[in-house]
């Protein structure tokens, strides 16, 4: 019996034989004339797009945008120009595809927005499909002959979609990210998944029986019967705890405190799936999805996208985050110079303020959509009141433009700000006094900037601590400011999806939590046992020293 420890990407337990996925090694490549290599590339691109169309048709509704994005990527002018540039310099076609894919994936991987950064896997997935076609290697989904746990170095979405789901017990990878699309698909399918187990697992796992204990982030090869019985008994207790109508009842703590469970979403399909799983609304709609085509979206296209998202929510509230893109990544049609330190460069609201026409186009579409249903707007990466005021000035200009056109819109659409950097948490009182209607605490970035640890870098994971007391103090500061101002406050991010940290947030005064729908059951189960009348065990959440209101008012 041997145990490998990793990181949980999707909770659950699976027991069965291991199926190890080995990718075909590249064949010997010899570059021909550039004209010949370009012709081979074009033919491979055409075939790859046909295969992606087939995968999109097979995929679940919530997963179809993955393959739509990959197909669009293979039509991206910048990507194709880079591939053809490598060929013109003497590269073989498959080498050119792989080099370009690695360059693009590296750019996306370093983006601080989780939705955009996880697209790096799609770039590699699409490019490896093209290079496999050029090498004459198979691209089909692995064929399982018995119920198995799939183990690989890393997994792409196309490795999973199309596989017989009755035979796929769970996923385990040597590397990977909990925000990768493969991990997200695992959560959508309800499959246990553990990542970052280390490369040694690949050498040991072939032909083994295994227990994938994703609740505790471990893969156990050849477990003994006693351990198997313990794992299965614990799993049965967990399943019984979250069964029945728990997901459909209003979420309340043991003492009766109402907590609203919302979903993080990107498109109408996953909104519908989240509503079916008991979401009470969309706490964070990532609007960057509408920018992923090769051309700028018009105001009307954005309006229809938001309108469809509101329809999918079925009248439940939806909070849309304005574009959160940075100068290290932007659509081809929005090229900007890369800064020397992308993690601390232009991002979110700061980037949008440099693109006022694009920003106001989005604001006009949002204001129009808000007239149809319950829609709120939140600005990402607000550093303080000056940036907030600049954004609201653009809102007023967008409203005036709509009035001049005679367009219907909701005049009193609520606008709030993400609390993602320490400066926003420390000036939360001022932000509220400047008209901020609500706070949405984005803990993924708040942890990153508080701990000075890039969450995209594996070697920094030991410093990226969600439970850091300094992070808790900043969350408490924002909650206290919201209470003084009488405005709502919510938390989104991985801490909201962590059952124990979710309880901490509720103790801090948070009453709305937003997360991926796959985390609903575990969080609801833990909240149902939380009694706010009983003091929390251990030290209370630290609080920052109180600031005098007169001093804040002058900031």
MILUM-964786 format. One record per residue (C-alpha): x, z, y; residue number from 1. Coordinates in steps of 0.25 Angstrom, whole numbers, plus 5000, padded with zeros to 4 digits. Layout:
<nodes>
[node [X Z Y] NUM] ...
</nodes>
This chain:
<nodes>
[node [5000 5000 5000] 1] [node [5005 4996 5014] 2] [node [4999 4998 5027] 3] [node [5001 4989 5040] 4] [node [4997 4994 5053] 5] [node [4992 4985 5064] 6] [node [4981 4984 5075] 7] [node [4966 4984 5073] 8] [node [4960 4971 5078] 9] [node [4946 4973 5071] 10] [node [4942 4985 5063] 11] [node [4937 4986 5049] 12] [node [4942 4987 5035] 13] [node [4945 4976 5025] 14] [node [4951 4977 5011] 15] [node [4955 4965 5003] 16] [node [4967 4956 4999] 17] [node [4976 4950 5010] 18] [node [4975 4935 5013] 19] [node [4988 4932 5021] 20] [node [4987 4920 5031] 21] [node [5000 4912 5031] 22] [node [5001 4901 5041] 23] [node [5008 4888 5037] 24] [node [5022 4887 5042] 25] [node [5024 4875 5051] 26] [node [5030 4863 5045] 27] [node [5043 4856 5049] 28] [node [5040 4849 5062] 29] [node [5048 4837 5068] 30] [node [5044 4832 5081] 31] [node [5040 4817 5082] 32] [node [5039 4809 5095] 33] [node [5031 4816 5106] 34] [node [5020 4805 5105] 35] [node [5018 4808 5090] 36] [node [5019 4823 5092] 37] [node [5008 4822 5103] 38] [node [4999 4813 5094] 39] [node [5000 4823 5083] 40] [node [4997 4835 5093] 41] [node [4985 4827 5098] 42] [node [4980 4825 5084] 43] [node [4982 4839 5080] 44] [node [4975 4844 5092] 45] [node [4963 4836 5089] 46] [node [4962 4841 5074] 47] [node [4964 4856 5079] 48] [node [4952 4854 5089] 49] [node [4944 4849 5077] 50] [node [4947 4861 5069] 51] [node [4944 4871 5080] 52] [node [4931 4864 5082] 53] [node [4928 4867 5067] 54] [node [4933 4882 5068] 55] [node [4924 4884 5081] 56] [node [4912 4879 5073] 57] [node [4915 4889 5061] 58] [node [4918 4901 5070] 59] [node [4908 4912 5074] 60] [node [4902 4910 5088] 61] [node [4911 4921 5094] 62] [node [4923 4915 5089] 63] [node [4921 4900 5092] 64] [node [4927 4901 5106] 65] [node [4940 4904 5099] 66] [node [4941 4890 5093] 67] [node [4934 4883 5106] 68] [node [4946 4889 5114] 69] [node [4956 4884 5104] 70] [node [4950 4870 5104] 71] [node [4950 4870 5120] 72] [node [4965 4875 5119] 73] [node [4969 4863 5111] 74] [node [4963 4855 5123] 75] [node [4971 4863 5134] 76] [node [4979 4853 5142] 77] [node [4990 4863 5145] 78] [node [4992 4867 5130] 79] [node [4992 4852 5126] 80] [node [5001 4848 5137] 81] [node [5011 4859 5132] 82] [node [5010 4854 5118] 83] [node [5013 4840 5122] 84] [node [5024 4845 5131] 85] [node [5031 4851 5119] 86] [node [5029 4838 5112] 87] [node [5035 4830 5123] 88] [node [5047 4839 5123] 89] [node [5049 4835 5108] 90] [node [5041 4846 5100] 91] [node [5034 4843 5088] 92] [node [5019 4844 5090] 93] [node [5016 4857 5082] 94] [node [5028 4863 5088] 95] [node [5022 4859 5102] 96] [node [5009 4865 5098] 97] [node [5015 4878 5094] 98] [node [5024 4880 5106] 99] [node [5013 4877 5115] 100] [node [5003 4887 5108] 101] [node [5013 4898 5108] 102] [node [5015 4896 5123] 103] [node [5000 4897 5126] 104] [node [4998 4908 5117] 105] [node [5009 4916 5123] 106] [node [5002 4914 5137] 107] [node [4989 4919 5132] 108] [node [4994 4931 5124] 109] [node [5000 4937 5136] 110] [node [4987 4936 5144] 111] [node [4981 4950 5146] 112] [node [4967 4946 5144] 113] [node [4963 4949 5129] 114] [node [4954 4937 5128] 115] [node [4964 4927 5134] 116] [node [4976 4933 5127] 117] [node [4969 4932 5113] 118] [node [4968 4917 5115] 119] [node [4983 4916 5112] 120] [node [4979 4916 5097] 121] [node [4970 4904 5100] 122] [node [4981 4896 5106] 123] [node [4990 4899 5094] 124] [node [4978 4896 5084] 125] [node [4975 4883 5090] 126] [node [4989 4878 5091] 127] [node [4993 4882 5077] 128] [node [4981 4874 5072] 129] [node [4987 4862 5080] 130] [node [5001 4864 5074] 131] [node [4995 4866 5060] 132] [node [4989 4853 5061] 133] [node [5002 4846 5066] 134] [node [5009 4853 5054] 135] [node [4999 4849 5044] 136] [node [4996 4864 5041] 137] [node [4982 4869 5037] 138] [node [4973 4875 5047] 139] [node [4961 4880 5039] 140] [node [4956 4895 5039] 141] [node [4963 4903 5028] 142] [node [4954 4903 5015] 143] [node [4951 4916 5009] 144] [node [4948 4917 4994] 145] [node [4944 4932 4994] 146] [node [4941 4942 5004] 147] [node [4954 4945 5011] 148] [node [4961 4951 5023] 149] [node [4968 4940 5031] 150] [node [4982 4944 5035] 151] [node [4991 4935 5044] 152] [node [5002 4936 5054] 153] [node [4991 4932 5065] 154] [node [4977 4926 5064] 155] [node [4971 4915 5073] 156] [node [4956 4913 5074] 157] [node [4956 4901 5066] 158] [node [4962 4909 5054] 159] [node [4949 4917 5053] 160] [node [4937 4908 5058] 161] [node [4932 4900 5046] 162] [node [4938 4910 5036] 163] [node [4928 4915 5026] 164] [node [4924 4928 5033] 165] [node [4918 4934 5020] 166] [node [4933 4934 5014] 167] [node [4940 4938 5027] 168] [node [4941 4954 5026] 169] [node [4950 4956 5038] 170] [node [4962 4952 5046] 171] [node [4976 4957 5047] 172] [node [4988 4951 5055] 173] [node [5002 4954 5057] 174] [node [5001 4951 5072] 175] [node [4990 4948 5081] 176] [node [4981 4954 5092] 177] [node [4968 4962 5092] 178] [node [4963 4952 5103] 179] [node [4967 4940 5095] 180] [node [4955 4931 5091] 181] [node [4958 4933 5077] 182] [node [4956 4948 5079] 183] [node [4943 4945 5087] 184] [node [4937 4936 5076] 185] [node [4940 4948 5066] 186] [node [4932 4957 5075] 187] [node [4921 4947 5076] 188] [node [4921 4945 5061] 189] [node [4922 4960 5059] 190] [node [4935 4959 5051] 191] [node [4945 4970 5051] 192] [node [4958 4965 5057] 193] [node [4972 4972 5060] 194] [node [4983 4965 5068] 195] [node [4998 4967 5071] 196] [node [5001 4972 5057] 197] [node [5015 4967 5057] 198] [node [5021 4955 5050] 199] [node [5025 4963 5038] 200] [node [5011 4963 5033] 201] [node [5012 4948 5031] 202] [node [5023 4950 5020] 203] [node [5015 4961 5013] 204] [node [5001 4957 5013] 205] [node [5000 4945 5004] 206] [node [4992 4948 4991] 207] [node [4989 4962 4995] 208] [node [4976 4970 4995] 209] [node [4974 4976 5009] 210] [node [4965 4985 5017] 211] [node [4964 4981 5032] 212] [node [4960 4994 5039] 213] [node [4958 4988 5053] 214] [node [4952 5001 5058] 215] [node [4966 5007 5057] 216] [node [4974 4994 5060] 217] [node [4980 4993 5046] 218] [node [4982 4984 5034] 219] [node [4984 4991 5021] 220] [node [4990 4982 5010] 221] [node [4986 4986 4995] 222] [node [4979 4999 4999] 223] [node [4977 5010 4988] 224] [node [4963 5013 4983] 225] [node [4962 5026 4990] 226] [node [4965 5020 5004] 227] [node [4955 5009 5002] 228] [node [4944 5019 4999] 229] [node [4947 5027 5011] 230] [node [4947 5014 5020] 231] [node [4934 5009 5014] 232] [node [4927 5023 5016] 233] [node [4931 5024 5030] 234] [node [4927 5009 5033] 235] [node [4913 5012 5027] 236] [node [4911 5024 5036] 237] [node [4915 5016 5048] 238] [node [4905 5005 5044] 239] [node [4894 5015 5042] 240] [node [4897 5021 5055] 241] [node [4895 5008 5063] 242] [node [4884 5002 5055] 243] [node [4869 5001 5058] 244] [node [4864 4999 5072] 245] [node [4876 5005 5079] 246] [node [4880 4993 5086] 247] [node [4866 4990 5091] 248] [node [4862 5004 5096] 249] [node [4866 5008 5111] 250] [node [4880 5014 5110] 251] [node [4880 5029 5113] 252] [node [4890 5040 5111] 253] [node [4886 5052 5102] 254] [node [4881 5060 5115] 255] [node [4872 5048 5119] 256] [node [4881 5041 5130] 257] [node [4878 5027 5131] 258] [node [4890 5017 5129] 259] [node [4889 5002 5131] 260] [node [4896 4993 5121] 261] [node [4899 4979 5127] 262] [node [4907 4967 5122] 263] [node [4919 4960 5127] 264] [node [4916 4945 5125] 265] [node [4920 4931 5129] 266] [node [4909 4921 5127] 267] [node [4894 4921 5123] 268] [node [4897 4920 5108] 269] [node [4904 4933 5107] 270] [node [4894 4940 5117] 271] [node [4883 4936 5107] 272] [node [4891 4942 5096] 273] [node [4894 4955 5104] 274] [node [4879 4957 5107] 275] [node [4875 4955 5093] 276] [node [4885 4967 5090] 277] [node [4879 4976 5100] 278] [node [4886 4974 5113] 279] [node [4878 4979 5125] 280] [node [4884 4968 5134] 281] [node [4897 4961 5137] 282] [node [4907 4971 5144] 283] [node [4918 4960 5146] 284] [node [4916 4945 5145] 285] [node [4929 4938 5146] 286] [node [4926 4926 5155] 287] [node [4940 4919 5152] 288] [node [4933 4912 5141] 289] [node [4927 4903 5151] 290] [node [4941 4898 5155] 291] [node [4946 4894 5142] 292] [node [4942 4879 5143] 293] [node [4952 4869 5148] 294] [node [4945 4867 5161] 295] [node [4940 4877 5172] 296] [node [4925 4882 5169] 297] [node [4915 4879 5180] 298] [node [4907 4889 5186] 299] [node [4895 4884 5179] 300] [node [4902 4885 5165] 301] [node [4906 4899 5168] 302] [node [4892 4902 5172] 303] [node [4886 4897 5159] 304] [node [4897 4905 5151] 305] [node [4893 4918 5158] 306] [node [4878 4914 5157] 307] [node [4880 4912 5142] 308] [node [4888 4925 5140] 309] [node [4876 4932 5147] 310] [node [4866 4926 5138] 311] [node [4874 4930 5126] 312] [node [4874 4944 5130] 313] [node [4859 4944 5130] 314] [node [4857 4951 5143] 315] [node [4867 4962 5141] 316] [node [4877 4964 5152] 317] [node [4890 4955 5153] 318] [node [4902 4958 5161] 319] [node [4911 4946 5163] 320] [node [4926 4948 5166] 321] [node [4931 4937 5176] 322] [node [4942 4929 5172] 323] [node [4954 4937 5167] 324] [node [4965 4927 5166] 325] [node [4979 4928 5170] 326] [node [4990 4919 5176] 327] [node [4997 4919 5162] 328] [node [4985 4912 5156] 329] [node [4975 4903 5163] 330] [node [4967 4891 5158] 331] [node [4974 4878 5160] 332] [node [4966 4874 5172] 333] [node [4970 4887 5179] 334] [node [4985 4887 5178] 335] [node [4993 4898 5185] 336] [node [5007 4902 5185] 337] [node [5011 4912 5175] 338] [node [5016 4925 5182] 339] [node [5029 4933 5177] 340] [node [5021 4944 5171] 341] [node [5007 4939 5166] 342] [node [5002 4953 5162] 343] [node [5003 4957 5176] 344] [node [5000 4944 5183] 345] [node [4987 4938 5188] 346] [node [4976 4942 5179] 347] [node [4961 4943 5179] 348] [node [4955 4945 5193] 349] [node [4968 4944 5200] 350] [node [4969 4930 5194] 351] [node [4955 4926 5197] 352] [node [4958 4930 5212] 353] [node [4969 4919 5212] 354] [node [4958 4909 5207] 355] [node [4946 4912 5217] 356] [node [4939 4899 5214] 357] [node [4939 4901 5199] 358] [node [4936 4916 5201] 359] [node [4924 4913 5210] 360] [node [4919 4902 5200] 361] [node [4918 4913 5189] 362] [node [4912 4923 5199] 363] [node [4901 4913 5203] 364] [node [4898 4910 5188] 365] [node [4897 4925 5185] 366] [node [4888 4928 5197] 367] [node [4879 4917 5193] 368] [node [4879 4922 5178] 369] [node [4876 4936 5183] 370] [node [4863 4932 5188] 371] [node [4858 4929 5174] 372] [node [4861 4942 5167] 373] [node [4869 4955 5167] 374] [node [4883 4951 5171] 375] [node [4895 4959 5177] 376] [node [4908 4954 5181] 377] [node [4921 4961 5180] 378] [node [4935 4957 5186] 379] [node [4947 4959 5177] 380] [node [4961 4965 5181] 381] [node [4956 4971 5194] 382] [node [4968 4979 5200] 383] [node [4961 4986 5211] 384] [node [4951 4985 5223] 385] [node [4958 4973 5230] 386] [node [4956 4964 5218] 387] [node [4942 4968 5216] 388] [node [4939 4965 5231] 389] [node [4945 4952 5230] 390] [node [4937 4948 5217] 391] [node [4924 4953 5224] 392] [node [4927 4944 5236] 393] [node [4927 4932 5226] 394] [node [4914 4937 5221] 395] [node [4908 4937 5234] 396] [node [4913 4923 5237] 397] [node [4907 4918 5223] 398] [node [4894 4924 5227] 399] [node [4894 4917 5240] 400] [node [4897 4904 5234] 401] [node [4885 4906 5224] 402] [node [4876 4909 5236] 403] [node [4881 4896 5243] 404] [node [4877 4888 5230] 405] [node [4864 4895 5229] 406] [node [4868 4900 5215] 407] [node [4861 4912 5209] 408] [node [4870 4924 5205] 409] [node [4869 4939 5204] 410] [node [4873 4945 5217] 411] [node [4876 4959 5212] 412] [node [4884 4955 5199] 413] [node [4892 4967 5195] 414] [node [4907 4965 5197] 415] [node [4917 4975 5191] 416] [node [4932 4976 5188] 417] [node [4940 4978 5175] 418] [node [4949 4990 5175] 419] [node [4961 4985 5168] 420] [node [4973 4989 5177] 421] [node [4976 5003 5181] 422] [node [4975 5000 5196] 423] [node [4960 4996 5194] 424] [node [4958 5009 5186] 425] [node [4965 5017 5197] 426] [node [4957 5011 5209] 427] [node [4943 5010 5201] 428] [node [4937 5019 5212] 429] [node [4940 5009 5222] 430] [node [4936 4997 5214] 431] [node [4922 5004 5212] 432] [node [4921 5006 5227] 433] [node [4924 4991 5230] 434] [node [4912 4987 5222] 435] [node [4916 4986 5208] 436] [node [4903 4987 5199] 437] [node [4910 4992 5186] 438] [node [4923 4994 5179] 439] [node [4927 4987 5166] 440] [node [4939 4994 5161] 441] [node [4948 4984 5153] 442] [node [4957 4993 5144] 443] [node [4965 4982 5138] 444] [node [4972 4979 5151] 445] [node [4971 4993 5156] 446] [node [4979 4998 5145] 447] [node [4989 4987 5146] 448] [node [4992 4989 5161] 449] [node [4992 5004 5160] 450] [node [5001 5004 5149] 451] [node [5010 4993 5154] 452] [node [5009 4987 5140] 453] [node [5005 4972 5138] 454] [node [4994 4972 5128] 455] [node [4998 4958 5123] 456] [node [5012 4962 5119] 457] [node [5013 4968 5105] 458] [node [5025 4976 5108] 459] [node [5017 4983 5119] 460] [node [5006 4988 5110] 461] [node [5012 5002 5109] 462] [node [5011 5004 5124] 463] [node [4997 4997 5125] 464] [node [4989 5010 5122] 465] [node [4974 5010 5124] 466] [node [4973 5025 5123] 467] [node [4984 5027 5134] 468] [node [4980 5039 5143] 469] [node [4983 5031 5156] 470] [node [4973 5020 5152] 471] [node [4963 5031 5149] 472] [node [4965 5037 5163] 473] [node [4963 5024 5169] 474] [node [4950 5021 5162] 475] [node [4945 5035 5166] 476] [node [4949 5032 5180] 477] [node [4940 5019 5180] 478] [node [4929 5027 5173] 479] [node [4929 5038 5183] 480] [node [4929 5028 5195] 481] [node [4917 5021 5189] 482] [node [4910 5034 5187] 483] [node [4912 5037 5202] 484] [node [4908 5024 5206] 485] [node [4896 5024 5197] 486] [node [4900 5010 5191] 487] [node [4900 5006 5176] 488] [node [4914 5006 5168] 489] [node [4917 4999 5155] 490] [node [4929 4998 5146] 491] [node [4933 4985 5139] 492] [node [4945 4982 5130] 493] [node [4951 4988 5117] 494] [node [4949 5002 5121] 495] [node [4934 5000 5122] 496] [node [4934 4994 5108] 497] [node [4942 5006 5103] 498] [node [4932 5016 5098] 499] [node [4940 5028 5102] 500] [node [4944 5023 5116] 501] [node [4930 5019 5118] 502] [node [4926 5033 5117] 503] [node [4936 5037 5126] 504] [node [4931 5027 5137] 505] [node [4917 5033 5135] 506] [node [4922 5047 5137] 507] [node [4929 5041 5150] 508] [node [4915 5036 5155] 509] [node [4914 5022 5150] 510] [node [4901 5018 5145] 511] [node [4903 5003 5142] 512] [node [4913 4998 5132] 513] [node [4916 4983 5130] 514] [node [4923 4978 5118] 515] [node [4923 4967 5107] 516] [node [4911 4968 5099] 517] [node [4919 4971 5086] 518] [node [4922 4985 5092] 519] [node [4907 4989 5094] 520] [node [4905 4996 5081] 521] [node [4917 5005 5081] 522] [node [4916 5009 5096] 523] [node [4901 5012 5095] 524] [node [4904 5020 5082] 525] [node [4914 5028 5090] 526] [node [4906 5030 5102] 527] [node [4894 5035 5094] 528] [node [4902 5047 5090] 529] [node [4907 5050 5104] 530] [node [4901 5062 5110] 531] [node [4905 5063 5125] 532] [node [4900 5077 5125] 533] [node [4912 5081 5117] 534] [node [4926 5081 5124] 535] [node [4935 5070 5119] 536] [node [4946 5075 5110] 537] [node [4960 5076 5116] 538] [node [4963 5075 5130] 539] [node [4953 5069 5140] 540] [node [4955 5055 5145] 541] [node [4965 5056 5157] 542] [node [4960 5054 5171] 543] [node [4968 5049 5183] 544] [node [4969 5059 5195] 545] [node [4957 5058 5203] 546] [node [4958 5050 5216] 547] [node [4952 5053 5229] 548] [node [4941 5044 5233] 549] [node [4945 5042 5248] 550] [node [4959 5038 5243] 551] [node [4953 5027 5234] 552] [node [4943 5022 5244] 553] [node [4955 5018 5253] 554] [node [4962 5010 5242] 555] 
</nodes>
